[in-house]
Amino acid sequence: MVATSPGTPRQRAYRWWRSIRADGPDSSTPMLLAQDGLLAGGVVLVDLLIAATGPAEFGSGLSWPAIIAWSLIAAVPVALRRVVLWPAVLFSAAMVAVPVVTGHQPTSLAIALIILTYTAAGWLRLRPAIVATVLLWVPALLAVVLVPATPELPGLTLAYMLFVNGSTALVCFFVGRTVHARRSSTLALAQRARVAEENQRAAAEQAVADERRRIARELHDVVAHHVSVMGVLATGARRVLRRDPDAADEVLGTIAETSRSTLREMRRLLDVLRTDTEPASAELAPQPGLGGIESLVEQIREAGLPVTLRVDGVPGDLDPGVTLTLYRIVQEALTNALKHAGTATAEVRLSFGIYWLIVEVFDTGRGPAPDHTPVGHGLVGMRERVALYGGTLRTGPRPGGGFRIYAKLPMEQLGAATREGAP
């Protein structure tokens, strides 16, 4: 689609098209033409029946082909009223000149004036509706003044004809405005009901989320208590293990039972925290750790990106959450390199020191584009995982080309034993 600035001919044409539509730009034009075409056909049929069965005094002396032609022409605005309302109004106003010029007054013209007045009043705002009604009926009243009444019907005086036409215009206008007000009220009520339903749904979802958080806090307290009890019991068991093996065995049994209870509470906690989009019956699988990084590197290498893995130092006893964080960082970095680096190579470096754990992943690809989004969901996830352990994350293009991800985590927060002589 070609962009156009406000005020261009295309914009003005579009606004004009919307203004002349009576039913809005999203309506089905063929359907509207079909419906109103049937209505126009009925108007023509009524006109021809009146011309065929009416008194001879009302005849204008025109032939039947001319009568049919004028009836069809006068009914055209009825067929177009909900597709192009304003042109239909102007066309009907111009058709009022037919009785003045030919002396023939098509009944379809009078019916078209009534229908168009109702349509304008029912679909347009107040001021445009008044303008359309004036455009329709002022020429009609002028035609009444210019065309003399039929001599055979002396009761049809000029004042009477003006009164009948003016009253007809007012009745059609106010009926249309009543329908317009009712339609507007219905739409407003529907909108209000939709907003209220959305607010109620949001409030219900918020209440559910609040209740889940409250339950999760309670379960967290229970789990934390059980873990503390297991720690205390394990310490006591170690102290009495050699002196009183039976007492130590009883304590170990209590620890086993407490651990099972803790596991059940943890599962309940996960069920509470699980969102509706997550499957409730998902199978549990072991989380990947340091051993999975080698397999991950091999998979990426088989996918077409040459990757090398370098490990400095000894990992030691790291908490499972730490090893999972390392795996996810490497996984996200290599996935991005595979997608965006193009023809390149990549390297993964893991450094386990005394004070710091460093993860570095870089590639030799083309690097991010100038309009590249600075922070994606994957990088946000990395930063959150690293920050959880008090570390820092730096990402960006390399001086020699490509992209680099560098994470640094303090060892004292990772649950690893300090190793003398580690790099």
C-alpha positions as CSV (number, residue, x, y, z in Angstrom):
1,M,0.0,0.0,0.0
2,V,1.4,3.4,-1.0
3,A,1.6,5.8,2.0
4,T,-0.1,9.1,1.5
5,S,0.1,12.1,3.6
6,P,-3.0,13.9,4.9
7,G,-4.4,16.3,2.4
8,T,-3.3,14.5,-0.7
9,P,-5.8,13.9,-3.5
10,R,-6.0,10.2,-2.5
11,Q,-6.7,11.1,1.1
12,R,-9.4,13.6,0.1
13,A,-11.0,11.2,-2.3
14,Y,-11.1,8.5,0.4
15,R,-12.7,10.9,3.0
16,W,-15.2,12.0,0.3
17,W,-16.1,8.3,-0.3
18,R,-16.6,7.8,3.4
19,S,-18.8,10.9,3.7
20,I,-21.1,9.9,0.8
21,R,-21.6,6.4,2.2
22,A,-24.7,6.0,4.4
23,D,-23.7,2.6,5.8
24,G,-20.0,3.0,6.4
25,P,-17.1,1.8,4.3
26,D,-17.1,-1.7,5.7
27,S,-20.5,-2.7,4.4
28,S,-21.0,-5.2,1.6
29,T,-21.7,-3.0,-1.5
30,P,-23.1,-5.8,-3.7
31,M,-25.4,-6.9,-0.9
32,L,-26.7,-3.4,-0.3
33,L,-27.2,-2.8,-4.1
34,A,-29.1,-6.1,-4.3
35,Q,-31.4,-5.3,-1.4
36,D,-32.1,-1.7,-2.4
37,G,-32.4,-2.7,-6.0
38,L,-35.4,-4.9,-5.0
39,L,-36.9,-2.0,-3.1
40,A,-36.5,0.3,-6.1
41,G,-38.2,-2.4,-8.3
42,G,-41.1,-2.4,-5.9
43,V,-41.3,1.4,-6.1
44,V,-41.4,1.2,-9.9
45,L,-44.1,-1.5,-9.7
46,V,-46.3,0.7,-7.5
47,D,-45.8,3.7,-9.8
48,L,-46.9,1.7,-12.8
49,L,-49.9,0.2,-11.1
50,I,-51.1,3.6,-10.0
51,A,-50.6,4.9,-13.6
52,A,-52.5,2.0,-15.0
53,T,-55.4,2.0,-12.6
54,G,-55.7,5.7,-11.6
55,P,-58.2,8.2,-13.0
56,A,-57.6,9.4,-16.5
57,E,-57.5,13.0,-15.2
58,F,-54.1,12.3,-13.7
59,G,-52.6,11.2,-16.9
60,S,-49.9,13.4,-18.5
61,G,-50.4,12.3,-22.1
62,L,-47.0,10.5,-22.2
63,S,-46.7,7.1,-23.9
64,W,-46.1,4.0,-21.8
65,P,-42.5,3.7,-22.7
66,A,-41.9,7.3,-21.5
67,I,-43.8,6.7,-18.3
68,I,-41.8,3.5,-17.6
69,A,-38.5,5.3,-18.4
70,W,-39.2,8.2,-16.0
71,S,-40.3,5.8,-13.3
72,L,-37.1,3.8,-13.6
73,I,-35.0,6.9,-13.6
74,A,-36.7,8.4,-10.6
75,A,-36.2,5.1,-8.6
76,V,-32.5,4.9,-9.3
77,P,-31.6,6.9,-6.1
78,V,-33.5,4.4,-4.0
79,A,-31.2,1.6,-5.3
80,L,-28.1,3.7,-4.5
81,R,-29.2,5.3,-1.2
82,R,-26.9,3.2,1.1
83,V,-24.0,3.1,-1.2
84,V,-23.7,6.7,-2.3
85,L,-26.2,8.7,-0.3
86,W,-25.3,12.2,-1.2
87,P,-25.2,11.7,-5.0
88,A,-28.6,10.0,-4.6
89,V,-30.0,13.0,-2.7
90,L,-28.7,15.4,-5.3
91,F,-30.1,13.3,-8.2
92,S,-33.6,13.1,-6.6
93,A,-33.5,16.9,-6.0
94,A,-32.7,17.4,-9.7
95,M,-35.5,14.9,-10.7
96,V,-38.0,17.3,-9.1
97,A,-37.7,19.4,-12.3
98,V,-39.4,16.6,-14.3
99,P,-42.9,17.6,-13.4
100,V,-42.1,21.2,-14.1
101,V,-40.7,20.4,-17.6
102,T,-43.0,17.5,-18.8
103,G,-46.0,17.9,-16.6
104,H,-45.7,14.2,-15.6
105,Q,-45.3,13.5,-11.9
106,P,-43.9,10.0,-11.3
107,T,-45.1,8.4,-8.2
108,S,-41.7,6.8,-7.8
109,L,-40.2,10.2,-7.4
110,A,-42.4,11.0,-4.4
111,I,-41.7,7.6,-2.8
112,A,-37.9,8.2,-3.5
113,L,-38.1,11.5,-1.7
114,I,-39.7,9.9,1.3
115,I,-37.3,6.9,1.4
116,L,-34.2,9.2,1.0
117,T,-35.4,11.5,3.7
118,Y,-35.7,8.6,6.1
119,T,-32.4,7.2,5.1
120,A,-30.5,10.5,5.6
121,A,-32.2,11.1,9.0
122,G,-31.5,7.6,10.1
123,W,-27.9,7.2,9.1
124,L,-26.4,10.7,9.2
125,R,-25.6,13.0,12.0
126,L,-28.1,15.8,12.8
127,R,-26.6,18.6,10.8
128,P,-25.9,16.6,7.6
129,A,-29.4,15.0,8.0
130,I,-31.0,18.5,8.1
131,V,-29.0,19.6,5.0
132,A,-30.0,16.5,3.1
133,T,-33.7,17.0,4.0
134,V,-33.6,20.6,2.9
135,L,-32.0,19.7,-0.4
136,L,-34.7,17.1,-1.1
137,W,-37.8,19.1,-0.1
138,V,-37.1,22.7,-1.0
139,P,-37.1,21.9,-4.8
140,A,-40.2,19.8,-4.2
141,L,-42.0,22.7,-2.6
142,L,-40.9,25.0,-5.3
143,A,-42.3,22.5,-7.9
144,V,-45.6,22.6,-6.1
145,V,-45.7,26.4,-6.5
146,L,-44.7,26.3,-10.1
147,V,-46.9,23.4,-11.2
148,P,-50.6,24.4,-11.0
149,A,-53.1,22.1,-9.4
150,T,-55.3,19.9,-11.5
151,P,-58.4,21.8,-12.6
152,E,-60.6,18.8,-12.2
153,L,-59.7,18.6,-8.4
154,P,-60.4,22.1,-7.1
155,G,-59.8,21.0,-3.5
156,L,-56.1,20.6,-4.0
157,T,-55.2,24.2,-3.3
158,L,-51.6,25.5,-3.1
159,A,-51.7,25.9,0.7
160,Y,-53.0,22.3,1.0
161,M,-50.3,20.9,-1.2
162,L,-47.6,22.8,0.7
163,F,-48.9,21.6,4.0
164,V,-49.1,17.9,2.8
165,N,-45.5,18.0,1.4
166,G,-44.1,19.8,4.4
167,S,-45.8,17.5,6.9
168,T,-44.6,14.4,4.9
169,A,-41.0,15.8,5.1
170,L,-41.2,16.4,8.8
171,V,-42.7,13.0,9.6
172,C,-40.1,11.1,7.5
173,F,-37.3,13.2,9.1
174,F,-38.4,12.6,12.7
175,V,-39.0,8.9,12.1
176,G,-35.5,8.6,10.8
177,R,-34.0,10.5,13.8
178,T,-35.9,8.2,16.2
179,V,-34.4,5.2,14.5
180,H,-31.0,6.9,14.6
181,A,-31.2,7.6,18.3
182,R,-32.3,4.0,19.0
183,R,-29.5,2.6,16.9
184,S,-26.9,4.9,18.7
185,S,-28.3,3.9,22.1
186,T,-28.1,0.2,21.2
187,L,-24.5,0.5,20.0
188,A,-23.5,2.5,23.1
189,L,-25.1,-0.2,25.4
190,A,-23.3,-3.0,23.4
191,Q,-20.0,-1.2,23.8
192,R,-20.6,-0.6,27.5
193,A,-21.5,-4.2,28.0
194,R,-18.4,-5.3,26.1
195,V,-16.2,-3.0,28.2
196,A,-17.9,-4.3,31.4
197,E,-17.3,-7.9,30.4
198,E,-13.7,-7.2,29.6
199,N,-13.2,-5.5,33.0
200,Q,-15.0,-8.3,34.8
201,R,-12.8,-10.9,33.0
202,A,-9.6,-8.9,33.9
203,A,-10.7,-8.6,37.5
204,A,-11.4,-12.3,37.7
205,E,-8.0,-13.1,36.2
206,Q,-6.4,-10.7,38.6
207,A,-8.2,-12.4,41.5
208,V,-7.0,-15.8,40.4
209,A,-3.4,-14.6,40.0
210,D,-3.5,-13.0,43.5
211,E,-4.9,-16.2,45.0
212,R,-2.2,-18.2,43.3
213,R,0.5,-16.0,44.6
214,R,-1.0,-16.2,48.1
215,I,-1.1,-20.0,47.9
216,A,2.4,-20.1,46.5
217,R,3.7,-18.1,49.4
218,E,2.1,-20.4,51.8
219,L,3.5,-23.5,50.1
220,H,6.9,-21.8,49.9
221,D,6.9,-21.4,53.7
222,V,5.9,-25.0,54.1
223,V,8.7,-26.2,51.8
224,A,11.2,-23.9,53.5
225,H,10.2,-25.3,56.9
226,H,10.6,-28.9,55.7
227,V,14.0,-28.2,54.2
228,S,15.2,-26.5,57.4
229,V,14.0,-29.5,59.4
230,M,15.9,-31.9,57.2
231,G,19.0,-29.8,57.6
232,V,18.7,-29.9,61.4
233,L,17.9,-33.6,61.5
234,A,20.8,-34.4,59.2
235,T,23.2,-32.5,61.5
236,G,21.9,-34.4,64.5
237,A,22.1,-37.7,62.7
238,R,25.8,-37.2,61.9
239,R,26.5,-36.4,65.5
240,V,24.9,-39.6,66.9
241,L,25.7,-41.9,64.0
242,R,28.6,-43.7,65.6
243,R,27.4,-43.4,69.2
244,D,23.8,-44.4,68.7
245,P,23.2,-46.0,65.3
246,D,19.5,-46.8,66.1
247,A,18.8,-43.2,66.9
248,A,20.6,-42.1,63.7
249,D,18.6,-44.6,61.7
250,E,15.3,-43.2,63.1
251,V,16.4,-39.7,62.3
252,L,17.3,-40.7,58.7
253,G,13.8,-42.3,58.4
254,T,12.3,-39.0,59.5
255,I,14.4,-37.1,56.9
256,A,13.3,-39.5,54.2
257,E,9.6,-39.0,55.1
258,T,10.1,-35.2,55.3
259,S,11.8,-35.2,51.9
260,R,8.9,-37.0,50.3
261,S,6.5,-34.6,51.9
262,T,8.6,-31.7,50.6
263,L,8.6,-33.2,47.1
264,R,4.8,-33.4,47.2
265,E,4.5,-29.7,48.3
266,M,6.9,-28.7,45.6
267,R,4.7,-30.4,43.0
268,R,1.7,-28.6,44.4
269,L,3.7,-25.3,44.2
270,L,4.5,-25.9,40.6
271,D,0.8,-26.7,39.8
272,V,-0.2,-23.4,41.4
273,L,2.4,-21.4,39.5
274,R,1.7,-23.1,36.1
275,T,-0.1,-20.8,33.7
276,D,-3.1,-21.8,31.6
277,T,-0.9,-22.0,28.5
278,E,1.3,-24.6,30.0
279,P,0.2,-28.2,29.8
280,A,-0.8,-29.6,33.1
281,S,0.2,-33.1,32.2
282,A,3.7,-32.2,30.8
283,E,6.2,-35.0,31.4
284,L,9.1,-34.2,33.7
285,A,12.6,-34.5,32.4
286,P,16.0,-33.9,33.9
287,Q,17.3,-30.3,33.3
288,P,20.5,-30.1,31.2
289,G,23.7,-29.1,32.9
290,L,27.4,-28.9,32.0
291,G,27.4,-32.3,30.4
292,G,24.7,-31.2,28.0
293,I,26.9,-28.3,26.7
294,E,29.1,-30.8,24.8
295,S,26.0,-32.4,23.2
296,L,24.6,-29.0,22.4
297,V,27.8,-28.0,20.6
298,E,27.8,-31.2,18.6
299,Q,24.2,-30.5,17.6
300,I,24.9,-27.0,16.4
301,R,28.0,-28.3,14.6
302,E,25.8,-30.9,12.8
303,A,23.3,-28.1,11.9
304,G,26.0,-26.3,9.8
305,L,27.8,-23.9,12.2
306,P,31.4,-25.0,13.1
307,V,31.7,-24.6,16.8
308,T,34.6,-25.3,19.2
309,L,34.4,-25.7,23.0
310,R,37.2,-24.6,25.4
311,V,37.0,-25.3,29.1
312,D,39.6,-23.8,31.5
313,G,39.7,-24.9,35.1
314,V,37.7,-27.5,37.0
315,P,34.0,-27.0,37.4
316,G,33.7,-28.5,40.9
317,D,30.4,-28.9,42.7
318,L,28.1,-26.3,41.2
319,D,24.5,-26.0,42.1
320,P,22.1,-27.5,39.5
321,G,20.6,-24.0,38.9
322,V,24.0,-22.7,38.0
323,T,24.8,-25.4,35.5
324,L,21.3,-24.9,34.0
325,T,22.1,-21.2,33.7
326,L,25.3,-21.9,31.9
327,Y,23.6,-24.3,29.5
328,R,20.8,-21.8,28.6
329,I,23.3,-19.0,28.0
330,V,25.3,-21.2,25.6
331,Q,22.1,-22.5,24.0
332,E,20.7,-19.1,23.3
333,A,24.0,-17.7,22.0
334,L,24.6,-20.6,19.6
335,T,21.0,-20.5,18.4
336,N,21.3,-16.8,17.6
337,A,24.7,-17.4,15.8
338,L,23.1,-20.2,13.8
339,K,20.3,-18.0,12.7
340,H,22.0,-14.7,12.1
341,A,25.8,-15.2,11.7
342,G,25.6,-16.6,8.2
343,T,28.8,-18.3,6.9
344,A,30.9,-18.1,10.1
345,T,32.5,-20.1,12.9
346,A,31.8,-19.9,16.6
347,E,33.6,-20.6,19.9
348,V,32.4,-21.4,23.4
349,R,34.7,-20.7,26.3
350,L,34.0,-21.7,29.9
351,S,36.5,-20.5,32.6
352,F,36.2,-21.8,36.2
353,G,38.4,-19.7,38.5
354,I,38.7,-19.2,42.2
355,Y,36.6,-16.1,42.3
356,W,34.8,-15.9,39.0
357,L,33.0,-18.1,36.5
358,I,33.1,-16.8,33.0
359,V,31.1,-17.8,30.0
360,E,32.0,-16.4,26.6
361,V,30.4,-17.2,23.2
362,F,31.4,-15.4,20.0
363,D,31.1,-15.9,16.3
364,T,32.9,-14.5,13.2
365,G,29.7,-13.8,11.3
366,R,28.4,-10.6,9.8
367,G,27.1,-9.3,13.2
368,P,23.8,-7.5,13.8
369,A,22.3,-5.2,11.2
370,P,22.3,-1.4,11.8
371,D,18.6,-1.5,12.5
372,H,18.8,-4.6,14.7
373,T,16.6,-4.7,17.7
374,P,18.9,-4.0,20.6
375,V,17.4,-6.4,23.2
376,G,15.4,-9.6,22.3
377,H,13.6,-12.0,24.5
378,G,16.5,-14.4,24.5
379,L,19.0,-11.7,25.7
380,V,16.5,-10.6,28.3
381,G,16.3,-14.2,29.6
382,M,20.1,-14.4,29.8
383,R,20.4,-11.2,31.7
384,E,17.7,-12.3,34.2
385,R,19.5,-15.6,34.8
386,V,22.9,-14.0,35.3
387,A,21.5,-11.3,37.6
388,L,19.9,-14.0,39.7
389,Y,23.4,-15.1,40.8
390,G,24.8,-11.6,41.1
391,G,26.7,-11.7,37.8
392,T,27.0,-9.3,34.8
393,L,26.2,-9.8,31.1
394,R,27.7,-8.0,28.2
395,T,26.5,-8.4,24.6
396,G,27.4,-6.7,21.4
397,P,29.4,-6.8,18.2
398,R,33.0,-7.8,18.2
399,P,35.7,-5.4,17.0
400,G,36.9,-7.9,14.4
401,G,33.4,-8.7,13.2
402,G,30.7,-11.0,14.5
403,F,28.8,-11.0,17.8
404,R,30.0,-11.7,21.4
405,I,28.2,-12.7,24.6
406,Y,30.1,-12.5,27.8
407,A,28.8,-13.5,31.2
408,K,30.7,-13.2,34.5
409,L,29.4,-14.8,37.8
410,P,30.9,-14.6,41.3
411,M,31.9,-18.0,42.6
412,E,31.0,-17.2,46.2
413,Q,27.3,-17.1,45.2
414,L,27.3,-20.3,43.0
415,G,27.6,-23.0,45.7
416,A,31.0,-24.2,44.4
417,A,34.0,-25.1,46.6
418,T,37.0,-22.8,46.4
419,R,39.8,-24.5,44.6
420,E,43.4,-23.6,45.2
421,G,45.4,-23.2,42.1
422,A,42.5,-22.9,39.8
423,P,42.9,-20.4,37.1
